[in-house]
């Protein structure tokens, strides 16, 4: 299974989710991340890097712009917000069947967004990391059940 996490700039939420899932070392699961408005090759935000480092999850990351190639690669596209999901579906209607918000996918349809920590304190990044860790655990359970 190929999973693509998507957020806005691919410097905070989606790369953190990518690293958390990669750290699970699941066989037959590949993970990438991208941003709808990413600046290609931008580094992950400093606080995101620090929070991952403190969790012993190091990862080399450069931002990737969401592309048709990335979306065709993915079996499942998990976005951080309903706006991300809706933007992808509006621009790539063929992807609709495999695009969900992370919360929608892990909670059986109820929506909600993962708050963007961009520009916030390290504490806000820690809260986002904790939320993403819990949501990724649910993704893992769902994959293992299917």
C-alpha positions, 0 to 999 in steps of 0.5 A: 500500500502506498500512502501520501500525506498532504498538507499546505507547505509540506514542512510541518504536518505531512512530513511529521505524519510521514516520519511517524508512519515510516517509523512503524516499519510496516512491511508492504507500506510505502509513505510519502508526503507533499504540499499543495502549495509547497516550495520545492526543496524547502526544509522541514520547519525547525520545530518539527525537526526538533520534536521528531528528534526528541522522539528519536525519529530522525528523517531527511526531508525536503518539501515536495509539491503535490503533483499528478505523479505523486497522486497516481503513485498513491493508493491512499491520499490523507490530507490534514484538512477538509480544504486540502481534500476539497482542493485535491478533488476539485483539481483532480476529480479522478482521485476522489475515491482515494482522498480522505482527511486523516481524521475522516479516514481514521474515525469512520467519516466524521471530519475535522482538521489537524491544526497547522502549527506553522509559525507557532511555538515548539509546544504547539508542534508537540501537540500536533505531533501527539495528535498525528501520532494517535491518528497514524496509530489508527491508520496502522490499525485500519491497514492491519484489519483490512 
